[in-house]
Amino acid sequence: MPAPPDIPLPDGCALAGGAAGPEALRPLLDIVLTALADGAADREGPLPPGGPAPVARRLRSAVPPGLPAAGTGAGEALRTLVRALAAGAADPADPQCVAHLHCPPLAVAAAADLAVSVLNQSLDSWEQAPAAATLETDTAAGLAALVYPDLPQPDALLTTGGTESNQLALLLARERARAAGARGVQVVRGQAGHHSVQRAAWLLGLPAPITLATPAGVLDPVDVHSALGALRGTPALLAVTAGTTDTGAVDPLPALAEAAAAHGAELHVDAAYGGPLLFSARHRALLDGLQSAASVTVDLHKLGWQPVAAGLLAVPDATALRPLHHRADYLNAADDTEAGLPDLLGRSLRTTRRPDVLKIAVTLRALGRDGLGALVDRVCDQARRLADRVDRHPGLTLHAPPAISTVLFRPHDADDARVAAIRRALLTAGTAVLGRSHADGRLWLKATLLNPHTPDAALDALLDHVTRAARATPEGPDR
Ligand SMILES: *Cc1c(COP(=O)(O)O)cnc(C)c1O
Protein backbone atom coordinates (compact mmCIF):
# COMPACT_ATOMS: atom_id res chain seq x y z
CA MET A 1 0.00 0.00 0.00
CA PRO A 2 1.44 3.43 -0.91
CA ALA A 3 2.05 5.78 2.03
CA PRO A 4 -0.74 8.35 2.31
CA PRO A 5 0.35 11.86 1.25
CA ASP A 6 1.45 14.21 4.03
CA ILE A 7 -1.32 16.47 5.28
CA PRO A 8 -0.15 19.99 4.39
CA LEU A 9 0.37 22.39 7.29
CA PRO A 10 -2.24 25.14 7.23
CA ASP A 11 -1.24 28.81 7.18
CA GLY A 12 -0.69 30.41 10.53
CA CYS A 13 0.55 27.34 12.37
CA ALA A 14 4.13 28.37 13.15
CA LEU A 15 5.14 27.49 16.70
CA ALA A 16 5.93 30.12 19.33
CA GLY A 17 8.64 28.13 21.07
CA GLY A 18 11.81 26.47 19.98
CA ALA A 19 14.75 28.03 18.20
CA ALA A 20 12.61 29.35 15.34
CA GLY A 21 9.78 30.61 17.55
CA PRO A 22 11.08 34.11 18.25
CA GLU A 23 11.52 34.87 14.53
CA ALA A 24 8.01 33.57 13.79
CA LEU A 25 6.68 35.76 16.58
CA ARG A 26 8.47 39.01 15.74
CA PRO A 27 6.31 40.03 12.74
CA LEU A 28 3.15 38.87 14.55
CA LEU A 29 4.00 40.98 17.58
CA ASP A 30 4.41 43.95 15.32
CA ILE A 31 0.90 43.32 13.98
CA VAL A 32 -0.47 42.96 17.53
CA LEU A 33 1.14 46.21 18.69
CA THR A 34 -0.21 48.12 15.69
CA ALA A 35 -3.68 46.62 16.20
CA LEU A 36 -3.62 47.61 19.90
CA ALA A 37 -2.74 51.19 18.97
CA ASP A 38 -5.37 51.33 16.20
CA GLY A 39 -8.04 49.84 18.45
CA ALA A 40 -7.31 52.35 21.23
CA ALA A 41 -7.54 55.18 18.67
CA ASP A 42 -10.87 53.81 17.37
CA ARG A 43 -12.24 53.88 20.91
CA GLU A 44 -10.97 57.33 21.95
CA GLY A 45 -11.93 57.03 25.64
CA PRO A 46 -11.81 54.69 28.64
CA LEU A 47 -14.82 52.66 27.44
CA PRO A 48 -16.36 52.15 24.00
CA PRO A 49 -19.38 54.46 23.62
CA GLY A 50 -23.00 53.35 23.27
CA GLY A 51 -23.52 50.69 25.93
CA PRO A 52 -23.82 46.91 25.54
CA ALA A 53 -25.87 46.58 22.31
CA PRO A 54 -23.76 48.87 20.06
CA VAL A 55 -20.54 47.43 21.48
CA ALA A 56 -21.72 43.88 20.72
CA ARG A 57 -22.88 44.95 17.25
CA ARG A 58 -19.51 46.51 16.38
CA LEU A 59 -17.61 43.47 17.65
CA ARG A 60 -19.81 41.09 15.62
CA SER A 61 -19.47 43.15 12.48
CA ALA A 62 -15.69 42.63 12.70
CA VAL A 63 -15.88 39.09 14.08
CA PRO A 64 -19.09 37.26 13.14
CA PRO A 65 -20.16 34.59 15.64
CA GLY A 66 -19.54 30.99 14.68
CA LEU A 67 -16.41 29.04 13.92
CA PRO A 68 -14.97 29.67 10.43
CA ALA A 69 -14.25 26.52 8.38
CA ALA A 70 -11.34 28.05 6.49
CA GLY A 71 -8.73 30.28 8.09
CA THR A 72 -7.62 33.78 7.10
CA GLY A 73 -4.02 33.32 8.27
CA ALA A 74 -2.24 34.61 11.34
CA GLY A 75 -1.73 38.23 10.27
CA GLU A 76 -5.32 38.95 9.26
CA ALA A 77 -6.75 37.15 12.29
CA LEU A 78 -4.55 39.06 14.72
CA ARG A 79 -5.10 42.39 13.00
CA THR A 80 -8.89 42.02 12.99
CA LEU A 81 -9.53 40.49 16.38
CA VAL A 82 -6.97 42.40 18.41
CA ARG A 83 -8.11 45.70 16.93
CA ALA A 84 -11.78 44.86 17.54
CA LEU A 85 -11.13 43.79 21.12
CA ALA A 86 -9.02 46.87 21.85
CA ALA A 87 -11.63 49.16 20.27
CA GLY A 88 -14.24 47.62 22.57
CA ALA A 89 -12.06 47.39 25.67
CA ALA A 90 -12.35 49.03 29.07
CA ASP A 91 -8.89 50.54 29.37
CA PRO A 92 -7.62 50.67 32.96
CA ALA A 93 -4.65 52.73 31.71
CA ASP A 94 -7.06 55.58 30.91
CA PRO A 95 -7.18 57.92 33.93
CA GLN A 96 -10.99 58.10 33.62
CA CYS A 97 -11.27 54.31 34.13
CA VAL A 98 -11.50 54.03 37.91
CA ALA A 99 -14.46 51.73 38.62
CA HIS A 100 -12.84 48.67 40.07
CA LEU A 101 -9.73 47.10 41.54
CA HIS A 102 -8.75 46.57 37.93
CA CYS A 103 -5.26 47.90 37.46
CA PRO A 104 -3.37 49.04 34.38
CA PRO A 105 -0.62 46.43 34.02
CA LEU A 106 2.99 47.55 33.73
CA ALA A 107 4.54 47.14 30.29
CA VAL A 108 7.41 45.20 31.81
CA ALA A 109 4.98 42.71 33.38
CA ALA A 110 2.99 42.30 30.16
CA ALA A 111 6.22 41.65 28.25
CA ALA A 112 7.16 38.98 30.78
CA ASP A 113 3.69 37.47 30.38
CA LEU A 114 4.41 37.00 26.68
CA ALA A 115 7.42 34.88 27.60
CA VAL A 116 5.19 32.81 29.89
CA SER A 117 2.87 32.04 26.97
CA VAL A 118 5.75 31.23 24.63
CA LEU A 119 7.56 28.94 27.05
CA ASN A 120 4.29 27.41 28.23
CA GLN A 121 5.71 25.81 31.34
CA SER A 122 3.31 23.96 33.57
CA LEU A 123 3.86 23.88 37.30
CA ASP A 124 2.27 20.50 38.00
CA SER A 125 5.52 18.57 37.61
CA TRP A 126 9.20 19.43 37.59
CA GLU A 127 9.80 18.05 34.08
CA GLN A 128 7.28 20.55 32.68
CA ALA A 129 8.80 23.58 34.41
CA PRO A 130 12.31 22.96 35.77
CA ALA A 131 13.57 26.52 36.28
CA ALA A 132 10.09 27.98 36.74
CA ALA A 133 9.58 25.65 39.70
CA THR A 134 12.57 27.16 41.48
CA LEU A 135 11.63 30.73 40.52
CA GLU A 136 8.17 30.17 41.94
CA THR A 137 9.42 28.64 45.19
CA ASP A 138 11.94 31.44 45.74
CA THR A 139 9.66 34.32 44.79
CA ALA A 140 6.78 32.91 46.84
CA ALA A 141 9.09 32.64 49.85
CA GLY A 142 10.27 36.22 49.32
CA LEU A 143 6.72 37.55 49.14
CA ALA A 144 5.73 35.48 52.18
CA ALA A 145 8.63 37.05 54.10
CA LEU A 146 7.19 40.46 53.30
CA VAL A 147 3.99 39.38 55.07
CA TYR A 148 5.70 37.50 57.93
CA PRO A 149 9.12 39.19 58.30
CA ASP A 150 9.87 37.78 61.75
CA LEU A 151 9.17 34.12 61.03
CA PRO A 152 11.84 31.63 59.91
CA GLN A 153 10.00 29.77 57.16
CA PRO A 154 6.89 31.49 55.83
CA ASP A 155 5.59 30.34 52.45
CA ALA A 156 3.03 31.39 49.87
CA LEU A 157 1.00 29.85 47.08
CA LEU A 158 0.53 31.57 43.75
CA THR A 159 -3.17 31.72 42.91
CA THR A 160 -5.50 33.14 40.31
CA GLY A 161 -6.57 35.86 42.75
CA GLY A 162 -8.30 36.70 45.98
CA THR A 163 -11.20 34.35 45.35
CA GLU A 164 -8.96 31.30 45.06
CA SER A 165 -6.74 32.49 47.92
CA ASN A 166 -9.74 32.88 50.23
CA GLN A 167 -10.99 29.42 49.25
CA LEU A 168 -7.62 27.89 50.04
CA ALA A 169 -7.49 29.77 53.35
CA LEU A 170 -10.84 28.33 54.41
CA LEU A 171 -9.85 24.87 53.18
CA LEU A 172 -6.64 24.94 55.23
CA ALA A 173 -8.59 26.16 58.27
CA ARG A 174 -11.13 23.35 57.84
CA GLU A 175 -8.36 20.76 57.58
CA ARG A 176 -6.67 22.09 60.73
CA ALA A 177 -9.98 21.86 62.55
CA ARG A 178 -10.57 18.32 61.29
CA ALA A 179 -7.07 17.28 62.29
CA ALA A 180 -7.98 18.46 65.81
CA GLY A 181 -11.08 16.25 65.76
CA ALA A 182 -13.72 18.85 64.87
CA ARG A 183 -16.15 18.51 61.98
CA GLY A 184 -15.45 21.87 60.45
CA VAL A 185 -14.80 25.48 61.21
CA GLN A 186 -17.21 28.36 61.79
CA VAL A 187 -16.26 31.40 59.74
CA VAL A 188 -17.01 34.79 61.30
CA ARG A 189 -16.81 37.73 58.91
CA GLY A 190 -17.86 41.33 58.48
CA GLN A 191 -20.60 42.59 56.20
CA ALA A 192 -17.98 44.65 54.35
CA GLY A 193 -15.84 41.54 53.69
CA HIS A 194 -15.57 40.00 50.25
CA HIS A 195 -18.38 37.82 48.90
CA SER A 196 -15.88 35.11 47.96
CA VAL A 197 -15.54 34.14 51.64
CA GLN A 198 -19.21 33.15 51.74
CA ARG A 199 -18.91 31.22 48.51
CA ALA A 200 -15.82 29.43 49.78
CA ALA A 201 -17.70 28.33 52.91
CA TRP A 202 -20.53 27.06 50.70
CA LEU A 203 -18.12 25.25 48.38
CA LEU A 204 -16.31 23.60 51.27
CA GLY A 205 -19.48 22.47 53.03
CA LEU A 206 -18.84 24.69 56.05
CA PRO A 207 -21.65 26.20 58.11
CA ALA A 208 -22.88 29.51 56.68
CA PRO A 209 -20.55 32.25 57.92
CA ILE A 210 -21.68 34.45 60.77
CA THR A 211 -21.78 37.91 59.22
CA LEU A 212 -21.37 40.85 61.58
CA ALA A 213 -22.75 44.25 60.63
CA THR A 214 -20.11 46.86 59.78
CA PRO A 215 -21.96 50.18 60.02
CA ALA A 216 -18.63 52.01 60.34
CA GLY A 217 -17.26 50.16 57.29
CA VAL A 218 -14.99 47.98 59.44
CA LEU A 219 -15.42 45.19 61.97
CA ASP A 220 -15.93 46.30 65.56
CA PRO A 221 -13.70 44.27 67.92
CA VAL A 222 -16.41 44.45 70.60
CA ASP A 223 -18.89 42.70 68.29
CA VAL A 224 -16.24 40.16 67.34
CA HIS A 225 -15.58 39.40 71.02
CA SER A 226 -19.23 38.62 71.63
CA ALA A 227 -19.65 36.60 68.43
CA LEU A 228 -16.60 34.48 69.14
CA GLY A 229 -17.55 34.16 72.81
CA ALA A 230 -20.98 32.83 71.84
CA LEU A 231 -19.35 30.02 69.87
CA ARG A 232 -18.01 28.56 73.15
CA GLY A 233 -15.00 26.75 71.81
CA THR A 234 -16.35 25.69 68.40
CA PRO A 235 -13.32 26.03 66.07
CA ALA A 236 -13.65 29.43 64.43
CA LEU A 237 -11.92 31.38 61.71
CA LEU A 238 -12.21 35.14 61.94
CA ALA A 239 -11.97 36.43 58.37
CA VAL A 240 -11.14 40.14 58.30
CA THR A 241 -10.31 42.55 55.51
CA ALA A 242 -7.36 44.86 54.89
CA GLY A 243 -8.77 47.07 52.19
CA THR A 244 -12.46 46.44 51.57
CA THR A 245 -13.57 46.30 47.97
CA ASP A 246 -16.26 48.94 48.55
CA THR A 247 -14.36 51.62 50.45
CA GLY A 248 -10.77 50.45 50.93
CA ALA A 249 -11.24 50.43 54.71
CA VAL A 250 -8.80 48.38 56.77
CA ASP A 251 -10.27 46.43 59.68
CA PRO A 252 -8.50 47.19 63.02
CA LEU A 253 -6.09 44.27 62.72
CA PRO A 254 -4.27 44.39 66.10
CA ALA A 255 -7.51 44.52 68.10
CA LEU A 256 -9.10 41.80 65.95
CA ALA A 257 -6.02 39.58 66.26
CA GLU A 258 -6.28 40.02 70.02
CA ALA A 259 -9.98 39.13 69.99
CA ALA A 260 -9.31 35.99 67.94
CA ALA A 261 -6.50 34.93 70.26
CA ALA A 262 -8.61 35.55 73.35
CA HIS A 263 -11.21 33.06 72.08
CA GLY A 264 -8.82 30.52 70.54
CA ALA A 265 -10.01 31.43 67.04
CA GLU A 266 -7.76 31.66 64.01
CA LEU A 267 -7.39 34.81 61.94
CA HIS A 268 -7.47 35.07 58.15
CA VAL A 269 -6.72 38.47 56.64
CA ASP A 270 -8.09 39.17 53.19
CA ALA A 271 -5.55 41.76 52.05
CA ALA A 272 -6.33 41.25 48.37
CA TYR A 273 -6.42 45.03 47.96
CA GLY A 274 -4.32 46.33 50.86
CA GLY A 275 -1.54 43.71 50.93
CA PRO A 276 0.85 45.60 48.62
CA LEU A 277 0.89 48.48 51.14
CA LEU A 278 3.68 46.33 52.61
CA PHE A 279 5.95 47.60 49.82
CA SER A 280 5.55 51.17 51.08
CA ALA A 281 7.49 52.45 54.09
CA ARG A 282 4.89 55.23 54.41
CA HIS A 283 1.85 52.97 54.40
CA ARG A 284 3.09 49.66 55.82
CA ALA A 285 1.93 50.48 59.35
CA LEU A 286 -1.70 50.27 58.17
CA LEU A 287 -1.16 46.49 58.11
CA ASP A 288 0.30 46.13 61.63
CA GLY A 289 -1.12 42.97 63.11
CA LEU A 290 -0.96 41.00 59.87
CA GLN A 291 1.69 38.72 61.34
CA SER A 292 -0.72 37.02 63.70
CA ALA A 293 -2.82 35.72 60.80
CA ALA A 294 -2.97 32.01 59.99
CA SER A 295 -3.20 33.05 56.33
CA VAL A 296 -3.15 36.24 54.29
CA THR A 297 -4.65 36.84 50.83
CA VAL A 298 -2.79 39.32 48.60
CA ASP A 299 -3.53 40.24 44.99
CA LEU A 300 -0.84 41.68 42.76
CA HIS A 301 -3.31 42.29 39.94
CA LYS A 302 -4.82 45.15 41.97
CA LEU A 303 -2.21 47.29 43.79
CA GLY A 304 0.72 45.51 42.12
CA TRP A 305 0.20 46.38 38.47
CA GLN A 306 0.28 42.82 37.15
CA PRO A 307 -1.82 41.50 34.30
CA VAL A 308 -4.43 39.05 35.59
CA ALA A 309 -3.78 36.56 37.19
CA ALA A 310 -1.44 37.30 40.08
CA GLY A 311 -2.77 36.17 43.46
CA LEU A 312 -1.07 34.98 46.58
CA LEU A 313 -1.96 33.15 49.78
CA ALA A 314 0.74 33.58 52.42
CA VAL A 315 1.03 31.31 55.45
CA PRO A 316 3.30 31.68 58.49
CA ASP A 317 5.05 28.35 57.98
CA ALA A 318 5.53 26.06 54.99
CA THR A 319 4.15 23.13 57.01
CA ALA A 320 0.74 24.84 57.00
CA LEU A 321 0.43 23.79 53.34
CA ARG A 322 0.75 20.05 54.05
CA PRO A 323 -2.98 19.33 53.77
CA LEU A 324 -2.71 20.18 50.06
CA HIS A 325 -0.31 17.29 49.46
CA HIS A 326 -1.63 15.02 46.75
CA ARG A 327 -0.22 12.07 44.84
CA ALA A 328 -0.81 11.38 41.13
CA ASP A 329 1.50 8.70 39.88
CA TYR A 330 2.13 10.27 36.46
CA LEU A 331 3.12 13.62 38.00
CA ASN A 332 4.80 12.87 41.32
CA ALA A 333 5.37 9.14 41.73
CA ALA A 334 6.75 8.36 45.19
CA ASP A 335 10.03 6.99 43.76
CA ASP A 336 10.52 10.15 41.65
CA THR A 337 10.01 12.29 44.74
CA GLU A 338 12.42 10.07 46.66
CA ALA A 339 14.97 10.40 43.87
CA GLY A 340 14.86 14.17 44.31
CA LEU A 341 12.37 15.43 41.72
CA PRO A 342 10.55 18.37 43.34
CA ASP A 343 6.95 17.60 44.16
CA LEU A 344 4.83 20.51 42.90
CA LEU A 345 1.30 19.12 42.99
CA GLY A 346 0.74 20.23 46.58
CA ARG A 347 1.22 23.92 45.73
CA SER A 348 -2.21 24.32 44.19
CA LEU A 349 -5.56 22.62 43.66
CA ARG A 350 -5.08 23.18 39.95
CA THR A 351 -3.12 20.73 37.82
CA THR A 352 -1.87 22.46 34.64
CA ARG A 353 -0.68 25.83 35.92
CA ARG A 354 1.06 28.83 34.34
CA PRO A 355 4.14 30.32 35.97
CA ASP A 356 2.41 33.63 36.71
CA VAL A 357 5.40 34.12 38.96
CA LEU A 358 7.58 35.23 36.04
CA LYS A 359 5.88 38.60 35.55
CA ILE A 360 5.91 39.15 39.32
CA ALA A 361 9.60 38.30 39.62
CA VAL A 362 10.48 40.45 36.60
CA THR A 363 8.53 43.39 38.05
CA LEU A 364 10.21 43.02 41.44
CA ARG A 365 13.64 42.90 39.82
CA ALA A 366 12.91 45.84 37.52
CA LEU A 367 11.38 48.17 40.12
CA GLY A 368 12.52 46.66 43.38
CA ARG A 369 10.32 46.60 46.47
CA ASP A 370 10.92 50.34 46.79
CA GLY A 371 9.76 51.03 43.24
CA LEU A 372 6.51 49.20 43.88
CA GLY A 373 6.20 51.09 47.16
CA ALA A 374 6.57 54.38 45.27
CA LEU A 375 3.72 53.39 42.93
CA VAL A 376 1.57 52.52 45.97
CA ASP A 377 2.39 55.90 47.53
CA ARG A 378 1.55 57.73 44.32
CA VAL A 379 -1.96 56.27 43.98
CA CYS A 380 -2.67 56.79 47.70
CA ASP A 381 -1.62 60.45 47.31
CA GLN A 382 -3.79 60.84 44.23
CA ALA A 383 -6.75 59.52 46.19
CA ARG A 384 -6.14 62.15 48.89
CA ARG A 385 -5.93 64.86 46.25
CA LEU A 386 -9.15 63.68 44.62
CA ALA A 387 -10.84 63.58 48.03
CA ASP A 388 -9.65 67.16 48.75
CA ARG A 389 -11.09 68.32 45.45
CA VAL A 390 -14.42 66.64 46.19
CA ASP A 391 -14.45 68.15 49.66
CA ARG A 392 -13.89 71.67 48.29
CA HIS A 393 -16.41 71.19 45.47
CA PRO A 394 -19.69 73.04 46.07
CA GLY A 395 -21.80 70.39 44.31
CA LEU A 396 -20.23 67.19 45.66
CA THR A 397 -20.18 65.33 48.97
CA LEU A 398 -17.21 63.24 50.12
CA HIS A 399 -17.97 60.05 52.04
CA ALA A 400 -14.73 59.91 54.06
CA PRO A 401 -11.01 60.52 53.71
CA PRO A 402 -9.59 57.58 51.74
CA ALA A 403 -7.93 54.75 53.68
CA ILE A 404 -6.03 53.44 50.63
CA SER A 405 -6.86 54.67 47.14
CA THR A 406 -10.68 54.51 47.01
CA VAL A 407 -12.76 57.69 47.08
CA LEU A 408 -16.56 57.64 47.53
CA PHE A 409 -18.52 60.74 46.60
CA ARG A 410 -21.87 61.87 45.24
CA PRO A 411 -23.58 65.00 43.96
CA HIS A 412 -24.94 66.46 47.19
CA ASP A 413 -28.48 66.93 45.93
CA ALA A 414 -28.90 63.53 44.20
CA ASP A 415 -30.89 60.60 45.55
CA ASP A 416 -29.62 57.01 45.11
CA ALA A 417 -31.50 56.42 41.85
CA ARG A 418 -29.98 59.55 40.36
CA VAL A 419 -26.46 58.54 41.50
CA ALA A 420 -26.96 55.19 39.75
CA ALA A 421 -28.29 56.93 36.63
CA ILE A 422 -25.29 59.29 36.53
CA ARG A 423 -22.92 56.33 36.64
CA ARG A 424 -24.76 54.57 33.80
CA ALA A 425 -24.88 57.76 31.73
CA LEU A 426 -21.09 58.06 31.96
CA LEU A 427 -20.63 54.37 31.07
CA THR A 428 -22.92 54.67 28.07
CA ALA A 429 -21.18 57.80 26.84
CA GLY A 430 -17.83 56.07 27.37
CA THR A 431 -16.38 59.16 29.05
CA ALA A 432 -15.73 57.87 32.58
CA VAL A 433 -15.94 54.49 34.26
CA LEU A 434 -16.88 54.81 37.93
CA GLY A 435 -17.93 52.13 40.39
CA ARG A 436 -20.73 52.24 42.95
CA SER A 437 -20.83 51.35 46.65
CA HIS A 438 -23.35 51.48 49.44
CA ALA A 439 -22.10 53.16 52.62
CA ASP A 440 -23.98 54.79 55.48
CA GLY A 441 -27.23 53.64 53.91
CA ARG A 442 -26.71 55.57 50.68
CA LEU A 443 -25.35 54.86 47.22
CA TRP A 444 -22.05 56.51 46.29
CA LEU A 445 -19.95 56.86 43.19
CA LYS A 446 -16.67 55.04 43.69
CA ALA A 447 -13.30 55.98 42.20
CA THR A 448 -10.56 53.41 42.77
CA LEU A 449 -7.26 55.04 41.82
CA LEU A 450 -4.72 52.54 40.54
CA ASN A 451 -2.93 54.41 37.78
CA PRO A 452 0.33 55.90 39.03
CA HIS A 453 0.60 58.09 35.89
CA THR A 454 -2.70 59.94 36.42
CA PRO A 455 -2.08 63.72 36.44
CA ASP A 456 -4.08 66.09 38.65
CA ALA A 457 -5.78 67.50 35.54
CA ALA A 458 -7.39 64.07 35.02
CA LEU A 459 -8.80 64.18 38.55
CA ASP A 460 -10.38 67.55 37.74
CA ALA A 461 -11.70 66.15 34.46
CA LEU A 462 -13.27 63.20 36.29
CA LEU A 463 -15.21 65.52 38.59
CA ASP A 464 -16.22 67.68 35.61
CA HIS A 465 -17.60 64.60 33.85
CA VAL A 466 -19.63 63.76 36.95
CA THR A 467 -21.04 67.26 37.50
CA ARG A 468 -21.90 67.61 33.82
CA ALA A 469 -23.62 64.20 33.80
CA ALA A 470 -25.46 65.19 37.00
CA ARG A 471 -26.83 68.31 35.30
CA ALA A 472 -27.93 66.27 32.29
CA THR A 473 -29.53 63.50 34.38
CA PRO A 474 -33.12 64.33 35.22
CA GLU A 475 -34.73 64.06 38.61
CA GLY A 476 -37.85 61.94 38.91
CA PRO A 477 -38.95 58.37 38.36
CA ASP A 478 -38.87 58.22 34.52
CA ARG A 479 -35.15 57.76 33.96
C1 LIG B 1 -10.80 41.65 44.65
C2 LIG B 1 -11.01 41.09 45.99
C3 LIG B 1 -11.13 39.71 46.17
C4 LIG B 1 -11.26 38.76 45.01
O1 LIG B 1 -10.09 38.69 44.31
P1 LIG B 1 -10.06 38.19 42.78
O2 LIG B 1 -8.65 38.43 42.45
O3 LIG B 1 -11.03 39.06 42.05
O4 LIG B 1 -10.45 36.77 42.77
C5 LIG B 1 -11.20 39.22 47.46
N1 LIG B 1 -11.17 40.06 48.50
C6 LIG B 1 -11.07 41.40 48.37
C7 LIG B 1 -11.04 42.27 49.58
C8 LIG B 1 -10.99 41.96 47.09
O5 LIG B 1 -10.91 43.29 46.95
The ligand as a Tripos MOL2 file, in Angstrom:
@<TRIPOS>MOLECULE
LIG
   15    15     1     0     0
SMALL
NO_CHARGES

@<TRIPOS>ATOM
      1 C1        -10.8020   41.6470   44.6530 C.3       1 LIG1
      2 C2        -11.0070   41.0880   45.9910 C.ar      1 LIG1
      3 C3        -11.1340   39.7110   46.1720 C.ar      1 LIG1
      4 C4        -11.2650   38.7560   45.0090 C.3       1 LIG1
      5 O1        -10.0930   38.6880   44.3070 O.3       1 LIG1
      6 P1        -10.0630   38.1870   42.7830 P.3       1 LIG1
      7 O2         -8.6450   38.4280   42.4480 O.co2     1 LIG1
      8 O3        -11.0270   39.0620   42.0460 O.co2     1 LIG1
      9 O4        -10.4460   36.7680   42.7740 O.co2     1 LIG1
     10 C5        -11.2030   39.2250   47.4580 C.ar      1 LIG1
     11 N1        -11.1670   40.0560   48.5030 N.ar      1 LIG1
     12 C6        -11.0730   41.3990   48.3710 C.ar      1 LIG1
     13 C7        -11.0370   42.2680   49.5810 C.3       1 LIG1
     14 C8        -10.9930   41.9620   47.0880 C.ar      1 LIG1
     15 O5        -10.9110   43.2850   46.9460 O.3       1 LIG1
@<TRIPOS>BOND
     1     1     2 1
     2     2     3 ar
     3     2    14 ar
     4     3     4 1
     5     3    10 ar
     6     4     5 1
     7     5     6 1
     8     6     7 2
     9     6     8 1
    10     6     9 1
    11    10    11 ar
    12    11    12 ar
    13    12    13 1
    14    12    14 ar
    15    14    15 1
@<TRIPOS>SUBSTRUCTURE
     1 LIG1         1 GROUP 0 **** ****
